């Protein structure tokens, strides 16, 4: 089938590439002409494992192309996917400007019967509004129908998720439209759940809000574990063995970040507020996450006092491993506080440094090797669980001026750290001081 995808960010580009991989002919459209020219040359504008190889493979096969022209991209397309950004506004609601602009463009450009599929995360009722916008702006009586098909991709494993997801959600007003989108997705071999449009929109927000809630819950449990001498990792295993709870998203740390959970939780609070419902539980989830990002800073102050003149090694900057995305990453708040307190911050990340230079404080010193960040440091903070960090030689910590490690992602086992001469502080577990495990004071 001939398809078009508007927007080539994480969702749009992965969607277009994977649809081409299952046999469709896909044209990806983006108004950034420089970006389009790079993609035509096979250069991927984002970091996502496996995406470059798959993109170039399908370009070579003639199933995938790129353009900045909507007329060219829509020509002959039976289905147009909207995958543009819905950034968060100051009040927490989603900014729908770009989505609505695409709807108007489709209405004025489409020459044949078209199904418009919304991949962008949008508040409940948005797709009905897009249908109205299209009906008001289309220049001919052709049928253009809007369908909701929310994405559930995880940055860093988006290609895997596309082919091994748990479900594909399709929300439509007619069985005919729902079935057509189901046929497009059938080669993925993933269970397809068809429902009404507004329920499909809510499924996306409800899913992300629930996962964010699990993260904030286990982080609160971790904070209690530290005070009572329990081990949050053992607690999480014991909880996860209950099939009603499950083990996913029960890993304690310094909170969630990225482009989805922070934005979607706040947007759902706003959606609830718009219908005069106070979503108290989700407000608590957001507040817990905000506080959790400060856990390492509070611990560090208790250990070294003020930050003035201290060399602090920061290991990991991206909000999660296998991505270069720093949106809502704990590294933003933590490095700002360190620098504002007078610390010298030496930062290492295997992928995200170029994006970090655009986002973080200009006083940060970036290094290409872990050992350069750690050498003669007064303390080290681990903010991202990159495999390079999890598998590093523990002996590297001994090159520090003071081998004090504050691990925000619980990268190392307590047994590992008991075999070292390092003071090791993690989240929800006992402190290890020079190889001796003791109850923490936090």
PALUMKOL-22285 format. One line per 10 residues: number of its first residue (from 1); their letters; for each residue x, y, z of N, C-alpha, C. Coordinates in steps of 0.02 Angstrom, whole numbers, plus 50000, padded with zeros to 5 digits. Atoms other than C-alpha are relative to their C-alpha. Example, Ala and Ser with C-alpha at 12.3 -4.5 7.8 and 13.67 -1.06 7.14 Angstrom:
1) as) 50045,49941,50000,50615,49775,50390,50045,50060,50000  49958,49941,49997,50684,49947,50357,49961,50055,50037
//
This chain:
1) xxxxxxxxxx) 50042,49940,50000,50000,50000,50000,50044,50062,50000  49962,49937,50002,50059,50179,49967,49980,50043,50060  50012,49964,49938,50077,50275,50130,50043,50063,50004  49960,49940,49987,50138,50446,50186,50003,50010,50075  49991,49985,49929,50207,50494,50357,50024,50072,50007  49982,49930,49991,50212,50677,50409,50036,50007,50067  49960,49994,49940,50351,50711,50535,50052,49944,50003  49947,50051,49998,50519,50622,50551,50040,50004,50065  49969,50006,49934,50554,50628,50738,50004,49927,50019  49995,50069,49977,50569,50472,50844,49943,49957,49975
11) xxxxxxxxxx) 50059,50040,50018,50392,50414,50809,49992,49995,49924  50012,50000,50072,50374,50467,50628,50050,49961,49960  49949,50034,50039,50539,50403,50563,49999,49924,50013  50003,50072,49985,50529,50236,50654,49937,49969,49968  50062,50025,50030,50348,50215,50597,50008,49991,49925  49991,50004,50072,50392,50252,50416,50046,49944,49979  49950,50052,50016,50544,50139,50413,49970,49930,50010  50027,50067,49985,50453,49993,50494,49942,49981,49954  50053,50014,50049,50301,50009,50380,50029,49980,49932  49966,50018,50062,50420,50002,50233,50029,49929,50005
21) xxxxxxxxxx) 49970,50066,49989,50505,49849,50307,49949,49944,49991  50051,50053,50008,50340,49752,50306,49968,50002,49930  50020,50004,50069,50317,49791,50122,49963,50059,49970  50037,49943,50027,50226,49957,50104,50049,50050,49967  49961,49946,50031,50287,50102,49997,49985,50064,50039  50010,49946,49951,50314,50247,50117,50040,50062,49979  49966,49936,50009,50354,50430,50088,49997,50039,50066  49997,49961,49939,50411,50524,50243,50008,50074,49983  50001,49928,50015,50378,50712,50242,50022,50040,50061  49979,49955,49947,50465,50845,50344,50014,50069,49970
31) xxxxxxxxxx) 49991,49933,50027,50467,51034,50322,50072,50025,50006  49929,49982,49992,50651,51042,50375,50038,49972,49939  49970,50022,50062,50734,51035,50204,50070,49972,50010  49933,50026,49987,50910,51010,50272,49997,49930,50029  50010,50066,49970,50850,50863,50375,49981,49949,49946  50022,50044,50055,50765,50789,50222,50058,49982,49955  49943,50013,50043,50922,50806,50118,50049,49950,50032  49957,50049,49965,51023,50713,50250,49971,49931,49997  50032,50066,50000,50896,50572,50257,50002,49970,49930  49994,50025,50069,50899,50558,50067,50068,49969,49988
41) xxxxxxxxxx) 49932,50027,50006,51085,50524,50086,50012,49942,50048  49994,50057,49954,51050,50389,50215,50024,50017,50069  49977,49978,49934,51097,50493,50367,49940,50006,50047  50055,49999,49952,50982,50462,50516,50009,50060,50047  49993,49939,49959,50947,50624,50613,49994,49988,50075  50007,50016,49929,50916,50536,50780,50039,49936,50016  49966,50062,49981,51005,50400,50879,49948,49950,50023  50045,50055,49982,50904,50240,50886,50031,49936,49974  49967,50061,50022,50987,50069,50882,49962,49963,49945  50029,50038,50055,50956,49977,50718,49963,50040,49948
51) xxxxxxxxxx) 50041,49960,50045,50865,50121,50634,50038,50016,49935  49961,49981,50059,51005,50173,50515,50002,49943,49949  49995,50057,50045,51027,49998,50444,49933,49986,49965  50066,50016,50028,50840,49971,50420,49977,50055,49951  50018,49945,50044,50815,50143,50343,50035,49994,49932  49962,50005,50063,50953,50120,50214,49981,49938,49961  50022,50062,50034,50896,49943,50175,49937,50013,49959  50064,49989,50034,50720,50002,50129,50004,50056,49948  49988,49951,50053,50783,50154,50033,50028,49965,49939  49969,50037,50055,50890,50037,49928,49949,49956,49964
61) xxxxxxxxxx) 50051,50043,50030,50739,49925,49900,49945,50040,49965  50049,49958,50034,50638,50073,49835,49933,50007,50035  50063,49996,49963,50506,50063,49971,49995,50061,50045  49998,49944,49953,50558,50217,50071,50032,50061,49967  49972,49938,50028,50584,50397,50015,49983,50059,50046  50009,49941,49958,50591,50571,50090,49989,50062,49957  50013,49938,50036,50526,50741,50036,49978,50054,50049  50026,49943,49961,50487,50914,50103,49936,50027,49968  50060,49978,50037,50340,50931,49981,49940,49957,50019  50061,50037,49983,50168,50883,50045,49965,49975,49937
71) xxxxxxxxxx) 50031,50021,50063,50102,50877,49866,50031,49936,49975  49964,50059,50023,50236,50752,49820,49987,49940,50046  50009,50054,49952,50215,50650,49979,49930,49971,50000  50069,50023,49997,50026,50640,49972,49976,49969,49934  50022,50023,50066,50017,50598,49787,49988,49924,49999  50018,50071,50004,49927,50431,49773,49997,49964,50066  49999,50033,49935,49938,50397,49960,49928,49982,50022  50065,50022,49975,49792,50296,50027,49992,50017,50074  50000,49986,49928,49839,50329,50208,50056,50049,50016  49951,49951,49979,49928,50478,50286,50005,49998,50076
81) xxxxxxxxxx) 49988,50001,49928,50005,50463,50460,50023,50068,50024  49977,49938,49968,50022,50618,50570,50043,49980,50059  49953,50017,49947,50176,50601,50680,50043,50061,50019  49964,49939,49981,50223,50780,50723,49996,50010,50075  49995,49990,49928,50263,50846,50896,49938,50032,50030  50053,49968,49960,50135,50893,51029,50032,50025,50065  49962,49978,49941,50248,50990,51149,49955,50024,50056  50038,49980,49941,50192,51032,51323,49997,50076,50006  50008,49929,49988,50122,51206,51355,50011,50014,50075  49985,49981,49931,50151,51302,51517,49950,49971,50050
91) xxxxxxxxxx) 50050,50026,49954,49988,51238,51593,49998,49923,50002  49997,50072,50000,50036,51057,51559,49962,49967,49943  50039,50028,50055,49918,51033,51412,50044,49993,49938  49962,50012,50062,49975,50974,51240,49987,50056,49950  50005,49950,50053,50010,51102,51105,49983,49964,49935  50024,50036,50060,49910,51042,50954,50009,50040,49936  49992,49956,50058,49964,51179,50834,50024,49962,49939  49970,50034,50058,50071,51067,50724,49954,49946,49973  50046,50052,50022,49944,50925,50719,49943,50031,49959  50055,49967,50035,49806,51044,50667,50022,50029,49933
101) xxxxxxxxxx) 49974,49974,50063,49916,51125,50535,50005,49944,49948  49995,50057,50047,49947,50953,50457,49930,49981,49976  50068,50018,50020,49760,50917,50458,49974,50048,49946  50021,49950,50050,49727,51078,50361,50035,49986,49934  49961,50014,50061,49866,51036,50237,49973,49938,49964  50028,50061,50031,49796,50861,50208,49935,50017,49966  50065,49983,50028,49622,50932,50180,50006,50037,49934  49993,49958,50060,49684,51055,50050,50043,49968,49946  49953,50030,50048,49808,50938,49965,49976,49932,49973  50019,50068,50020,49730,50764,49959,49957,50001,49937
111) xxxxxxxxxx) 50036,50004,50063,49667,50716,49786,49957,49938,49995  50038,50063,50002,49596,50544,49824,49975,49983,50070  50026,50022,49935,49500,50456,49963,50058,49981,50045  49942,50007,49955,49615,50455,50114,49978,49985,50071  50007,50009,49928,49625,50389,50290,50058,50035,50034  49949,49963,49962,49718,50504,50410,50009,49964,50067  49985,50037,49939,49802,50407,50551,50041,50044,50047  49964,49959,49952,49853,50504,50706,50045,49956,50043  49950,50033,49958,50013,50435,50783,50021,50045,50058  49982,49952,49948,50050,50593,50882,49956,49989,50061
121) xxxxxxxxxx) 50039,50007,49939,49996,50584,51064,49958,50063,50010  50046,49942,49997,49842,50696,51076,49946,49989,50052  50052,50006,49949,49711,50732,51210,49935,49970,49972  50064,50031,50019,49543,50643,51208,49956,50053,49967  50042,49955,50038,49431,50724,51079,50035,50034,49942  49962,49966,50052,49571,50786,50967,49985,49973,49930  50012,50029,50066,49538,50664,50825,49932,50021,49972  50065,49974,50023,49356,50717,50818,50007,50072,49976  49988,49930,50022,49417,50897,50808,50037,50001,49933  49964,50002,50064,49538,50851,50668,49953,49983,49943
131) xxxxxxxxxx) 50049,50017,50052,49394,50772,50573,49960,50061,49980  50038,49939,50014,49297,50935,50588,50043,50049,49959  49954,49955,50036,49449,51037,50532,50007,49978,49927  49992,50026,50069,49472,50925,50380,49937,50012,49960  50063,49990,50036,49288,50932,50333,49989,50073,49981  50009,49929,50013,49291,51121,50344,50049,50028,49948  49947,49972,50044,49449,51142,50239,50010,49961,49935  49987,50038,50061,49443,51007,50105,49967,50035,49940  50019,49963,50059,49426,51076,49929,49956,49960,49952  50043,50042,50043,49331,50929,49853,49961,49952,50044
141) xxxxxxxxxx) 50042,50043,49958,49197,50808,49913,50028,49930,50012  49971,50067,49988,49319,50661,49929,49995,49982,50074  50006,50023,49932,49306,50555,50086,50068,49998,50034  49938,50001,49959,49441,50588,50216,49978,49983,50071  50021,50023,49934,49421,50491,50378,50059,49996,50048  49947,49998,49950,49522,50510,50538,49997,49938,50045  49994,50060,49957,49583,50358,50638,50055,50013,50052  49949,49995,49947,49678,50352,50803,50039,49935,50005  49956,50059,49996,49827,50233,50809,50061,50018,50042  49945,49976,49956,49933,50282,50961,50060,49953,49999
151) xxxxxxxxxx) 49938,50040,49999,50114,50226,50973,50019,49983,50071  49977,50023,49935,50191,50130,51117,50074,49981,49996  49929,50014,50010,50375,50138,51068,50042,50027,50056  49952,49977,49950,50515,50150,51194,50063,50023,49964  49937,49976,50029,50663,50257,51145,50056,49952,50021  49946,50047,49988,50815,50145,51131,49983,49929,49980  50021,50067,50023,50712,49993,51081,49939,50006,49955  50060,49986,50041,50587,50069,50959,49993,49951,49942  50004,50048,50055,50632,49952,50815,49975,49933,50026  50022,50063,49970,50612,49799,50927,49926,50004,50017
161) xxxxxxxxxx) 50070,49993,49979,50447,49865,50995,49953,49999,49940  50042,49999,50060,50380,49892,50819,49982,49930,49976  50010,50068,50025,50397,49708,50780,49981,49950,50055  50014,50045,49944,50370,49634,50955,49956,50032,50053  50044,49966,49952,50241,49748,51036,49947,49954,50028  50053,50039,49968,50103,49687,51150,49933,50006,49964  50065,49989,50034,49960,49764,51051,50006,50060,49954  50008,49942,50044,49913,49883,50912,49928,50024,50011  50065,49971,49985,49770,50000,50957,49976,50040,49940  50030,49963,50056,49655,50064,50820,49932,50026,50021
171) xxxxxxxxxx) 50064,49969,49983,49516,50187,50859,49970,50032,49938  50031,49975,50062,49394,50225,50718,49925,50009,50009  50072,49989,50000,49218,50285,50683,49964,49949,49957  50031,50050,50043,49187,50152,50551,50042,49937,49998  49965,50064,50004,49231,49968,50538,50043,49997,49938  49962,50001,50063,49290,49997,50359,50069,50031,50009  49936,49966,49988,49424,50121,50413,50045,49960,50047  49962,50039,49951,49476,50015,50562,50031,49939,49967  49976,50060,50033,49493,49861,50452,50057,50015,49952  49946,49982,50047,49600,49951,50324,50066,50011,50037
181) xxxxxxxxxx) 49939,49988,49961,49724,50007,50457,50024,49934,50030  49981,50067,49974,49720,49831,50531,50037,49961,49946  49967,50036,50055,49768,49760,50360,50070,50026,49989  49933,49971,50007,49914,49881,50348,50047,49970,50052  49957,50022,49944,49979,49821,50517,50004,49924,50008  50003,50073,49992,49940,49636,50495,50068,49966,49995  49934,50034,50006,50118,49589,50438,50043,50004,50063  49961,49997,49938,50186,49643,50608,49987,49939,50044  50016,50060,49961,50098,49490,50682,49985,50015,50073  50014,49978,49932,50046,49587,50837,49924,50003,50010
191) xxxxxxxxxx) 50071,49998,49985,49875,49575,50921,49972,50071,49987  50031,49936,50017,49760,49713,50856,49934,50007,50039  50061,49986,49962,49627,49790,50968,49966,50061,49969  50038,49946,50032,49495,49895,50880,49948,50027,50048  50047,49968,49954,49392,50020,50978,49978,50067,49971  50021,49933,50023,49313,50192,50966,50058,50049,50008  49944,49953,50003,49422,50345,50938,50019,50027,50069  49985,49968,49936,49407,50424,51110,50031,49949,50050  49969,50051,49957,49447,50261,51200,50072,49987,49979  49932,50009,50024,49601,50239,51090,50045,50056,50025
201) xxxxxxxxxx) 49961,49943,49976,49660,50414,51136,50014,49992,50075  49991,50007,49928,49634,50378,51321,50046,49942,50018  49956,50057,49987,49723,50209,51312,50073,50021,50002  49931,49976,50003,49885,50298,51266,50019,50036,50065  49986,49961,49939,49877,50421,51412,49997,49956,50062  50009,50042,49942,49813,50293,51536,50058,49951,50008  49944,50048,49997,49952,50170,51492,50063,50034,50027  49940,49966,49977,50093,50296,51514,49993,50024,50072  50011,49977,49932,50015,50366,51673,50007,49943,50050  49995,50057,49955,50003,50192,51749,50073,49978,50008
211) xxxxxxxxxx) 49929,50019,49995,50185,50151,51707,50039,50051,50042  49968,49948,49960,50240,50318,51780,49983,49991,50074  50022,50011,49931,50139,50276,51936,50040,49942,50031  49960,50056,49974,50231,50109,51956,50071,50024,50017  49932,49975,49987,50398,50200,51944,50001,50042,50063  50001,49957,49940,50352,50332,52073,49984,49959,50063  50016,50042,49942,50278,50198,52187,50062,49964,50025  49941,50038,49977,50436,50092,52190,50054,50047,50026  49952,49952,49973,50540,50249,52217,49982,50022,50070  50021,49985,49932,50436,50292,52370,50017,49941,50046
221) xxxxxxxxxx) 49982,50060,49960,50459,50113,52432,50075,49999,50012  49927,49999,49992,50647,50132,52401,50021,50048,50055  49982,49950,49949,50654,50288,52509,49984,49974,50070  50016,50030,49935,50568,50193,52651,50050,49944,50015  49951,50055,49991,50684,50042,52624,50065,50026,50029  49938,49972,49975,50835,50152,52654,49996,50015,50074  50008,49981,49930,50766,50207,52821,49990,49941,50046  50014,50058,49957,50716,50035,52884,50050,49943,49990  49949,50051,50011,50865,49936,52817,49979,49943,49955  50020,50051,50048,50772,49838,52683,50034,50013,49933
231) xxxxxxxxxx) 49969,49995,50066,50832,49809,52504,49944,50004,49948  50055,49989,50047,50715,49881,52372,50001,49951,49941  49997,50047,50056,50778,49763,52237,49969,49933,50019  50031,50062,49977,50728,49612,52341,49925,50009,50009  50071,49985,49992,50563,49695,52382,49965,49999,49932  50029,49998,50067,50532,49726,52196,49992,49930,49971  50006,50069,50024,50567,49544,52154,49941,49965,50033  50055,50031,49965,50447,49485,52288,49933,50026,49979  50062,49971,50025,50313,49605,52228,49984,49974,49930  50009,50018,50070,50339,49561,52045,49979,49928,49989
241) xxxxxxxxxx) 50021,50070,50006,50310,49376,52077,49924,49992,50003  50073,49998,50001,50128,49421,52105,49978,50020,49930  50020,49987,50069,50051,49410,51931,49954,50060,49993  50042,49941,50003,49929,49547,51976,50041,50064,49998  49956,49942,49998,50076,49666,51997,50049,49999,49942  49950,50005,50053,50212,49605,51879,50063,50037,50018  49934,49973,49982,50397,49649,51884,50019,50061,49959  49981,49944,50044,50402,49779,51743,49991,50067,50035  50003,49931,49974,50438,49960,51794,50002,50002,50076  49990,49999,49928,50480,49913,51973,50074,50006,50016
251) xxxxxxxxxx) 49928,49990,49987,50661,49970,51964,50009,50069,50030  49991,49936,49965,50703,50105,52089,50057,50040,49970  49948,49956,50027,50808,50254,52038,49985,50072,50015  50009,49928,49989,50807,50441,52020,49945,50028,49956  50060,49975,50033,50644,50453,51925,50002,49991,49925  50008,50006,50072,50580,50449,51747,50012,50067,49966  49992,49940,50040,50617,50572,51608,49978,49985,49929  50016,50014,50069,50607,50578,51419,49943,50042,49972  50050,49960,50036,50478,50641,51296,49929,49979,50014  50068,50026,49992,50328,50537,51352,49973,50007,50070
261) xxxxxxxxxx) 50030,50003,49934,50301,50507,51537,49989,50069,50032  50012,49935,49970,50329,50686,51600,49944,50039,49965  50049,49962,50039,50226,50763,51460,49931,49969,50005  50066,50033,50001,50087,50634,51459,49966,50000,50067  50031,49998,49934,50060,50630,51647,49970,50069,50013  50026,49932,49989,50042,50819,51653,49941,50015,49954  50055,49989,50047,49931,50818,51499,49936,49966,50025  50059,50035,49975,49815,50689,51578,49970,50036,50060  50025,49959,49944,49803,50794,51736,49959,50059,49973  50034,49943,50031,49753,50940,51624,49934,49977,49967
271) xxxxxxxxxx) 50060,50027,50031,49628,50832,51527,49946,49990,50054  50047,50011,49945,49548,50782,51692,49973,50067,50027  50021,49934,49976,49545,50963,51749,49951,50034,49954  50046,49969,50048,49457,51015,51590,49928,49975,50008  50067,50025,49987,49310,50906,51641,49985,50001,50075  50011,49986,49929,49320,50966,51822,50010,49937,50043  49982,50057,49958,49401,50808,51891,50071,50010,50025  49935,49991,49969,49546,50822,52013,50036,49932,50005  49964,50064,50002,49667,50679,51972,50055,50001,50053  49953,49993,49944,49749,50677,52143,50057,49949,49997
281) xxxxxxxxxx) 49949,50052,50003,49841,50512,52119,50056,50018,49952  49949,49985,50050,49930,50568,51961,50039,50063,50019  49963,49941,49975,49975,50736,52038,50054,49977,50049  49951,50027,49953,50061,50637,52175,50057,49966,49964  49948,50033,50040,50155,50534,52045,50050,50051,49973  49958,49947,50028,50221,50693,51964,50043,50031,50054  49963,49969,49945,50271,50769,52131,50055,49954,50027  49950,50048,49978,50361,50611,52186,50059,49998,49952  49946,50003,50050,50460,50606,52024,50043,50063,50003  49963,49937,49995,50508,50788,52043,50048,49998,50059
291) xxxxxxxxxx) 49958,50005,49940,50576,50756,52218,50055,49948,49992  49952,50056,50006,50662,50594,52169,50064,50021,49964  49940,49978,50036,50780,50685,52050,50050,50035,50046  49955,49966,49954,50853,50775,52201,50033,49953,50051  49975,50047,49950,50892,50618,52300,50076,49999,50004  49927,50005,50000,51074,50607,52246,50032,50065,50025  49974,49936,49978,51102,50793,52275,49997,50006,50076  50008,49997,49928,51035,50781,52452,50051,49955,50035  49951,50046,49971,51145,50630,52488,50071,50029,49995  49933,49973,50011,51298,50715,52414,50015,50057,50049
301) xxxxxxxxxx) 49990,49946,49952,51274,50870,52522,50014,49973,50070  49989,50030,49934,51264,50759,52675,50069,49969,50008  49934,50033,49998,51430,50678,52629,50057,50051,49994  49943,49956,50014,51540,50818,52560,49988,50072,50023  50015,49931,49981,51453,50973,52628,49983,50041,49938  50015,49959,50059,51446,51117,52503,50041,49976,49940  49969,50024,50062,51496,51090,52322,50058,50043,49976  49951,49952,50023,51615,51236,52308,50069,49968,49991  49934,50025,50015,51777,51185,52222,50007,49925,49992  49997,50073,50004,51733,51001,52218,49997,49978,49926
311) xxxxxxxxxx) 50006,50031,50066,51764,50897,52061,49951,49943,50005  50051,50051,49999,51609,50794,52030,49996,49967,49931  50007,50038,50062,51606,50657,51898,49926,49981,49991  50069,50018,50016,51436,50635,51814,50001,49949,49944  49997,50054,50048,51418,50470,51724,49930,49987,49972  50065,50008,50033,51273,50467,51600,49961,50064,50002  50038,49938,50006,51172,50615,51537,49931,49990,49970  50064,50014,50032,51032,50543,51429,49950,49976,50053  50049,50019,49949,50868,50507,51519,49996,49925,50009  49996,50072,49995,50893,50321,51484,50054,49976,49951
321) xxxxxxxxxx) 49949,50024,50046,51022,50211,51396,49973,49988,49930  50016,50013,50070,51025,50183,51207,49959,50055,49967  50030,49942,50032,50962,50357,51166,50044,50060,50013  49963,49938,49988,51037,50530,51148,49953,50055,50024  50052,49953,49980,50878,50612,51215,50011,50023,50072  49993,49972,49933,50896,50730,51364,49936,50033,50025  50062,49967,49979,50716,50788,51374,49978,49975,50069  50020,50015,49931,50667,50795,51559,50048,49953,50035  49951,50045,49968,50825,50699,51603,50021,50029,50068  49976,49977,49936,50881,50708,51786,50066,50038,49996
331) xxxxxxxxxx) 49935,49966,50007,51051,50767,51723,49992,50075,49995  50010,49928,50008,50977,50938,51686,49999,50034,50069  50005,49971,49933,50926,50978,51865,50063,49989,50040  49943,50018,49957,51073,50889,51945,50063,50040,49981  49940,49963,50020,51212,50969,51842,49992,50075,50013  50011,49929,49985,51133,51142,51860,50012,50015,50073  49991,49989,49927,51128,51125,52050,50074,49994,50020  49929,50008,49984,51307,51063,52056,50040,50062,49980  49962,49942,50025,51373,51206,51950,49981,50063,50038  50021,49941,49961,51268,51336,52041,50029,49999,50070
341) xxxxxxxxxx) 49969,50006,49934,51345,51268,52201,50076,50007,49999  49928,49989,50005,51521,51298,52135,50041,49939,49983  49963,50061,50017,51567,51121,52083,50028,50003,49929  49975,50012,50067,51673,51074,51933,49971,49933,49977  50035,50060,50023,51570,50949,51834,50035,49971,49939  49970,50037,50056,51659,50822,51723,49950,49946,49980  50055,50043,50021,51529,50729,51621,50020,49951,49945  49989,50051,50051,51535,50567,51522,49932,49971,49979  50056,50037,50028,51403,50493,51407,50023,49973,49932  49975,50028,50062,51439,50374,51262,49966,50026,49937
351) xxxxxxxxxx) 50038,49980,50059,51307,50448,51145,49975,50072,50003  50041,49940,49995,51221,50604,51211,50038,50066,50009  49962,49939,49985,51363,50730,51229,49983,50058,49954  50015,49945,50047,51322,50830,51072,49933,50033,50018  50064,49972,49979,51141,50851,51127,50007,50034,50068  49990,49970,49934,51201,50888,51304,50029,50070,49994  49970,49934,50010,51305,51033,51241,49949,50053,49981  50054,49954,50019,51145,51110,51172,49951,50013,50057  50052,49999,49948,51045,51080,51331,50026,50020,50068  49975,49991,49932,51154,51083,51486,50043,50063,50008
361) xxxxxxxxxx) 49959,49941,49983,51255,51219,51573,50066,50000,49962  49939,49995,50041,51400,51281,51467,50064,49990,50040  49940,50009,49959,51520,51262,51614,50020,49927,50008  49985,50071,49994,51514,51073,51606,50060,49981,49956  49943,50025,50038,51676,50989,51551,49983,49929,49977  50018,50066,50027,51641,50841,51436,50063,49960,49984  49942,50044,50013,51759,50693,51424,49977,49940,49959  50016,50057,50044,51768,50546,51305,50010,49933,50033  49987,50063,49965,51822,50416,51432,49977,50005,50073  50022,50003,49930,51751,50363,51599,50056,50020,50048
371) xxxxxxxxxx) 49945,49989,49954,51922,50368,51679,50020,50074,50005  49984,49929,49999,51947,50551,51631,49952,50038,50046  50049,49968,49955,51789,50599,51725,50016,49984,50073  49990,50024,49931,51836,50497,51879,50066,50021,50031  49933,49986,49972,52020,50543,51898,49999,50060,50047  49994,49949,49947,52045,50641,52061,49934,50035,50016  50065,49971,49984,51858,50671,52079,49984,49992,50074  50021,50004,49929,51784,50707,52250,49940,49954,50009  50058,50045,49998,51628,50606,52208,49978,49986,49929  50027,50018,50066,51543,50519,52062,49926,49986,50006
381) xxxxxxxxxx) 50071,50011,50002,51359,50521,52019,49983,49960,49937  50021,50039,50058,51285,50387,51904,49927,50016,49986  50067,49977,50017,51132,50454,51814,49966,49959,49946  50028,50041,50054,51109,50334,51666,50033,49932,50001  49974,50068,49993,51128,50145,51668,50026,49973,49933  49969,50024,50061,51230,50131,51507,50038,49935,50013  49963,50063,49990,51307,49958,51481,50073,50013,50013  49929,49982,49989,51478,50042,51475,50013,50016,50074  49993,49983,49929,51448,50102,51652,49988,49939,50043  50017,50059,49960,51368,49943,51719,50056,49948,49997
391) xxxxxxxxxx) 49948,50051,50009,51513,49839,51651,50071,50027,50011  49934,49970,49991,51655,49957,51697,50039,49963,50055  49957,50027,49947,51802,49902,51804,49990,50041,50063  50012,49965,49937,51762,49945,51985,50063,50035,50024  49937,49971,49979,51945,49982,52010,50009,50072,49975  49995,49931,50025,51923,50143,51908,49979,50050,50053  50021,49954,49947,51836,50219,52058,50056,50018,50048  49944,49988,49954,51998,50205,52154,50047,50055,49975  49960,49944,50025,52076,50338,52041,49972,50067,50024  50030,49938,49975,51961,50465,52124,50038,50026,50061
401) xxxxxxxxxx) 49970,49971,49939,52025,50584,52256,49966,49971,50061  50039,50033,49948,51886,50518,52367,49953,49951,49965  50042,50049,50035,51808,50355,52305,49930,49996,50030  50069,49997,49977,51628,50404,52343,49955,49997,49939  50043,50010,50058,51498,50341,52220,49927,50003,50021  50072,49996,49988,51315,50390,52220,49965,49977,49936  50028,50034,50059,51224,50274,52101,49924,50009,49997  50072,49986,50007,51054,50338,52045,49963,49948,49961  50033,50052,50040,51018,50183,51941,50015,49929,50024  49984,50065,49971,51081,50041,52053,50033,49953,49949
411) xxxxxxxxxx) 49964,50037,50052,51204,49983,51920,50040,49942,50026  49956,50052,49973,51308,49876,52037,49967,49965,50059  50026,50037,49942,51266,49740,52161,50039,50020,50062  49966,49984,49938,51307,49768,52342,50058,49952,50012  49945,50048,49993,51414,49610,52337,50061,50025,49962  49944,49972,50038,51520,49688,52199,50035,50055,50039  49971,49942,49968,51545,49846,52298,50031,49983,50068  49969,50022,49937,51584,49753,52460,50070,49973,49989  49933,50024,50016,51737,49685,52371,50048,50056,49982  49959,49942,50017,51801,49861,52339,50013,50041,50063
421) xxxxxxxxxx) 49989,49953,49945,51864,50002,52450,49965,50066,49985  50037,49942,50023,51732,50121,52384,49940,50011,50047  50062,49984,49966,51595,50211,52479,49946,50004,49947  50050,50008,50052,51442,50162,52380,49930,50012,50028  50068,49982,49979,51271,50243,52400,49954,49991,49940  50046,50013,50055,51128,50178,52292,49929,50022,50022  50069,49980,49986,50937,50197,52294,49962,49942,50030  50041,50051,49969,50835,50096,52417,50038,49940,50027  49959,50055,49975,50980,49988,52476,50048,50027,50053  49953,49979,49948,51105,49990,52618,50063,50030,49970
431) xxxxxxxxxx) 49937,49968,50021,51263,50094,52606,50058,49951,50009  49937,50038,49993,51430,50008,52575,50056,50050,50011  49945,49955,49985,51574,50099,52658,50065,49959,50006  49936,50036,50001,51748,50033,52615,49991,49925,50007  50010,50072,50000,51679,49859,52585,49958,49974,50058  50041,50022,49944,51569,49857,52741,49929,50026,49990  50070,49980,50011,51379,49857,52719,49970,50022,50067  50031,49976,49939,51284,49960,52847,49933,50032,49985  50065,49968,50009,51113,50035,52873,50012,50074,49985  49992,49930,50017,51100,50203,52789,49962,50047,50046
441) xx) 50034,49949,49958,51048,50362,52880,49947,50037,49960  50043,49957,50039,50949,50431,52734,49927,49980,50007
//
